Amino acid sequence: MLHTRQNVHPLQGISPLITTLIYDFPEGYVVPDHFHEQDQLVYACRGVMTVRTRQGTWVTPPQRAVWIPAGILHGIRMSGRVAMRTLYLRPGLAALPRSCCVINVAPLLRELILHACTFRALYRQKEIEAHMIDVILDQLEVVQAVPLQLANPLDPRAVRVAETLLANPGDQRPLKDLCRMAGASKRTVERLFLAETRMTLGKWRQQLRLLHAMRLLAEGKKITHAALEAGYSTPSAFVSMFKKALGTTPGRYFAGSTSS
């Protein structure tokens, strides 16, 4: 693991609005559960990160970032070699939700993140840095959230179904059988998932398979292997779902990711 920060002397007695951190992680590295006192924008310009909290799971491939508000306990797992670039913002500085979400990183925001990470911190008292802060905040006001998250159910019966699927996303057993094993009818579990995750059980399973396949691709697996391992009937079914979620094919998407 490579950990670097720019060696810049802070202003005496003045707190920065934004601080930065650069990490390069090996494949499979896990950052244990922790939290920060600042809001956090976590961006990987190479590789895929999976952020887990008590509320759910967020997967961020290249060209996306995870927003983690201050105080939220979270852990991160790396798929493939990950080049992480992080901005820590004073709480409430950015106009983003007080819950985790995955956001699109447009080319301008990407360059701003990479440039900001050449500084240890950004201060309003320095004119050039003040301009950079303003542009970053302007970009964060117009970002779009993307559906690359998986909320956790709360009811013990729904949790048992979710844990079974999480342990094996490619499980082909009918949902009614999994629900019966969890001690409830499919109708009951469907109601619980919809109320607690805002997804039907079928949609939740579909989302889990997509996110699992994305992690496999980031680890260098072929599209056919990733699709079948994640439970898709054919590679073309996976490609169709991937295009629907991310607007392009898996091959083009991951070929377009670069490191910095």
C-alpha positions as CSV (number, residue, x, y, z in Angstrom):
1,M,0.0,0.0,0.0
2,L,1.3,3.4,-1.0
3,H,0.3,6.4,1.2
4,T,1.4,9.9,0.2
5,R,0.5,13.4,1.1
6,Q,1.9,16.7,-0.2
7,N,4.2,18.2,2.3
8,V,2.7,21.7,2.7
9,H,3.0,23.7,5.9
10,P,-0.5,24.6,7.3
11,L,-1.4,28.1,8.1
12,Q,-0.8,28.8,11.8
13,G,-3.9,28.4,13.9
14,I,-6.3,28.3,10.9
15,S,-8.3,25.2,9.9
16,P,-8.5,24.3,6.2
17,L,-11.9,23.9,4.5
18,I,-10.7,20.8,2.6
19,T,-7.9,18.4,3.3
20,T,-6.7,15.6,1.0
21,L,-5.3,12.1,1.1
22,I,-3.8,9.8,-1.5
23,Y,-3.8,6.0,-1.1
24,D,-2.8,3.2,-3.5
25,F,-4.1,-0.1,-2.4
26,P,-3.3,-3.7,-3.5
27,E,-6.1,-6.0,-4.7
28,G,-8.3,-7.3,-1.9
29,Y,-7.2,-4.8,0.7
30,V,-9.8,-4.1,3.4
31,V,-9.9,-0.8,5.4
32,P,-11.6,-1.7,8.7
33,D,-14.6,0.1,10.0
34,H,-13.9,3.7,11.0
35,F,-15.4,7.1,10.8
36,H,-14.2,10.7,10.2
37,E,-15.1,14.0,11.8
38,Q,-15.3,15.5,8.3
39,D,-17.5,14.8,5.3
40,Q,-15.6,12.6,2.8
41,L,-15.6,12.3,-1.0
42,V,-13.8,9.0,-1.9
43,Y,-12.8,8.7,-5.5
44,A,-10.9,5.8,-7.2
45,C,-9.3,6.7,-10.5
46,R,-8.4,3.1,-10.9
47,G,-10.1,0.0,-9.5
48,V,-13.4,-0.6,-7.7
49,M,-14.2,0.2,-4.0
50,T,-17.0,-1.3,-2.0
51,V,-18.1,0.9,0.9
52,R,-20.2,-0.9,3.6
53,T,-22.1,0.8,6.5
54,R,-24.8,-0.5,8.8
55,Q,-27.3,1.0,6.4
56,G,-26.1,-0.7,3.2
57,T,-23.4,-1.2,0.5
58,W,-22.1,1.3,-2.1
59,V,-20.0,0.2,-5.0
60,T,-17.9,2.8,-6.8
61,P,-16.1,2.0,-10.1
62,P,-13.9,4.4,-12.0
63,Q,-15.7,7.7,-12.9
64,R,-17.8,7.5,-9.8
65,A,-17.2,8.5,-6.1
66,V,-18.8,7.7,-2.8
67,W,-20.0,10.5,-0.6
68,I,-19.7,9.6,3.1
69,P,-21.0,12.3,5.6
70,A,-19.1,12.9,8.9
71,G,-19.7,10.4,11.7
72,I,-20.8,7.4,9.6
73,L,-19.0,4.2,10.5
74,H,-17.8,2.5,7.3
75,G,-15.3,0.0,5.9
76,I,-13.9,-0.2,2.4
77,R,-12.9,-3.3,0.4
78,M,-10.8,-3.0,-2.8
79,S,-11.4,-4.9,-6.0
80,G,-8.4,-4.9,-8.2
81,R,-5.6,-2.4,-7.6
82,V,-7.2,0.8,-6.4
83,A,-5.8,4.3,-6.7
84,M,-7.9,6.3,-4.1
85,R,-8.0,10.1,-4.0
86,T,-10.0,11.5,-1.1
87,L,-11.2,15.0,-0.2
88,Y,-12.2,15.7,3.4
89,L,-14.6,18.6,3.7
90,R,-15.7,20.6,6.7
91,P,-19.1,19.2,7.6
92,G,-22.0,20.9,5.8
93,L,-19.6,22.7,3.4
94,A,-20.9,20.8,0.3
95,A,-24.6,20.7,-0.7
96,L,-24.9,16.9,-0.6
97,P,-27.1,14.6,1.4
98,R,-26.4,13.6,5.0
99,S,-26.4,10.0,3.9
100,C,-24.0,8.0,1.7
101,C,-24.5,8.0,-2.0
102,V,-22.6,7.2,-5.2
103,I,-22.1,10.2,-7.5
104,N,-21.0,10.7,-11.1
105,V,-17.6,12.3,-11.5
106,A,-17.6,14.5,-14.6
107,P,-14.2,15.2,-16.3
108,L,-13.9,18.7,-14.7
109,L,-14.6,17.4,-11.2
110,R,-12.1,14.5,-11.7
111,E,-9.4,17.0,-12.6
112,L,-10.3,19.2,-9.6
113,I,-10.0,16.2,-7.3
114,L,-6.6,15.1,-8.7
115,H,-5.3,18.7,-8.6
116,A,-6.6,19.3,-5.1
117,C,-4.7,16.1,-4.0
118,T,-1.4,17.8,-4.9
119,F,-2.1,20.0,-1.9
120,R,-2.2,18.8,1.7
121,A,-5.0,21.2,2.4
122,L,-7.0,24.0,0.9
123,Y,-7.5,27.3,2.7
124,R,-10.0,30.1,2.1
125,Q,-7.2,32.6,3.1
126,K,-5.1,31.7,0.0
127,E,-6.6,33.2,-3.1
128,I,-5.8,30.4,-5.5
129,E,-7.0,27.8,-3.1
130,A,-10.1,29.8,-2.4
131,H,-11.0,29.8,-6.1
132,M,-10.4,26.0,-6.2
133,I,-12.6,25.4,-3.2
134,D,-15.4,27.4,-4.9
135,V,-15.2,25.5,-8.1
136,I,-15.2,22.1,-6.3
137,L,-18.3,23.2,-4.3
138,D,-20.0,24.4,-7.5
139,Q,-19.4,21.0,-9.1
140,L,-20.7,19.1,-6.1
141,E,-23.9,21.1,-6.3
142,V,-24.7,19.7,-9.7
143,V,-23.5,16.1,-9.4
144,Q,-25.9,13.3,-10.1
145,A,-26.4,10.3,-7.8
146,V,-26.2,6.9,-9.5
147,P,-28.0,3.7,-8.4
148,L,-24.9,1.7,-7.3
149,Q,-26.1,1.0,-3.7
150,L,-27.7,-1.9,-1.9
151,A,-29.6,-1.0,1.3
152,N,-29.7,-3.5,4.2
153,P,-33.0,-4.8,5.4
154,L,-33.7,-4.8,9.2
155,D,-36.2,-7.5,9.9
156,P,-34.5,-10.7,11.0
157,R,-36.4,-12.7,8.4
158,A,-35.3,-10.4,5.6
159,V,-31.8,-10.2,7.0
160,R,-31.5,-14.0,6.7
161,V,-32.5,-13.9,3.1
162,A,-30.1,-11.1,2.4
163,E,-27.2,-12.8,4.1
164,T,-27.8,-16.0,2.1
165,L,-27.7,-14.0,-1.2
166,L,-24.7,-12.0,-0.1
167,A,-22.8,-15.2,0.7
168,N,-23.5,-16.4,-2.9
169,P,-24.8,-13.8,-5.3
170,G,-24.9,-16.4,-8.0
171,D,-27.4,-18.6,-6.1
172,Q,-30.0,-19.9,-8.6
173,R,-32.5,-21.2,-6.1
174,P,-36.0,-19.7,-6.4
175,L,-36.7,-16.8,-4.1
176,K,-39.6,-18.6,-2.5
177,D,-37.3,-21.4,-1.4
178,L,-34.8,-18.9,0.2
179,C,-37.7,-17.2,2.0
180,R,-39.1,-20.5,3.3
181,M,-35.6,-21.3,4.7
182,A,-35.6,-17.9,6.4
183,G,-38.9,-18.8,8.2
184,A,-41.3,-16.6,6.2
185,S,-43.4,-16.6,3.0
186,K,-42.1,-14.9,-0.1
187,R,-45.0,-12.5,0.1
188,T,-44.0,-11.5,3.6
189,V,-40.3,-11.1,2.7
190,E,-41.2,-9.1,-0.4
191,R,-43.2,-6.7,1.8
192,L,-40.3,-6.3,4.2
193,F,-37.7,-5.6,1.5
194,L,-39.9,-3.1,-0.2
195,A,-40.6,-1.3,3.1
196,E,-37.0,-1.4,4.4
197,T,-34.9,-1.1,1.2
198,R,-37.3,0.5,-1.2
199,M,-36.6,-2.4,-3.6
200,T,-38.6,-5.6,-4.3
201,L,-36.7,-8.7,-3.3
202,G,-36.2,-9.5,-7.0
203,K,-34.8,-6.1,-7.7
204,W,-32.5,-6.3,-4.7
205,R,-31.1,-9.6,-5.9
206,Q,-30.7,-8.2,-9.4
207,Q,-28.7,-5.2,-8.0
208,L,-26.6,-7.5,-5.9
209,R,-25.6,-9.5,-8.9
210,L,-24.7,-6.4,-10.9
211,L,-22.5,-5.1,-8.1
212,H,-20.8,-8.5,-7.6
213,A,-20.1,-8.8,-11.3
214,M,-18.6,-5.3,-11.4
215,R,-16.2,-6.3,-8.6
216,L,-15.1,-9.4,-10.5
217,L,-14.4,-7.3,-13.6
218,A,-12.3,-4.9,-11.5
219,E,-10.3,-7.9,-10.4
220,G,-9.5,-8.8,-14.0
221,K,-12.1,-11.5,-14.6
222,K,-13.5,-12.0,-18.1
223,I,-17.0,-10.8,-18.8
224,T,-18.3,-14.3,-19.3
225,H,-16.8,-15.5,-16.0
226,A,-18.2,-12.4,-14.1
227,A,-21.6,-12.8,-15.6
228,L,-22.0,-16.5,-14.8
229,E,-20.4,-16.2,-11.4
230,A,-22.9,-13.5,-10.5
231,G,-25.8,-15.6,-11.5
232,Y,-26.7,-14.2,-14.9
233,S,-28.1,-16.8,-17.4
234,T,-25.9,-15.5,-20.2
235,P,-23.1,-12.9,-20.7
236,S,-25.5,-10.9,-23.0
237,A,-28.0,-10.6,-20.1
238,F,-25.3,-9.1,-17.9
239,V,-24.1,-6.7,-20.6
240,S,-27.7,-5.6,-21.1
241,M,-28.2,-4.9,-17.4
242,F,-24.8,-3.2,-17.2
243,K,-25.6,-0.9,-20.1
244,K,-29.0,0.0,-18.5
245,A,-27.3,1.0,-15.2
246,L,-24.1,2.7,-16.5
247,G,-24.8,3.6,-20.1
248,T,-22.1,1.6,-21.8
249,T,-20.8,-1.9,-22.1
250,P,-18.5,-3.4,-19.4
251,G,-15.6,-3.7,-21.8
252,R,-15.7,0.0,-22.8
253,Y,-16.4,1.1,-19.3
254,F,-13.4,-0.6,-17.7
255,A,-11.1,0.1,-20.7
256,G,-11.8,3.8,-20.2
257,S,-10.6,3.9,-16.6
258,T,-7.2,5.3,-16.1
259,S,-4.9,5.7,-13.1
260,S,-3.2,8.9,-11.9
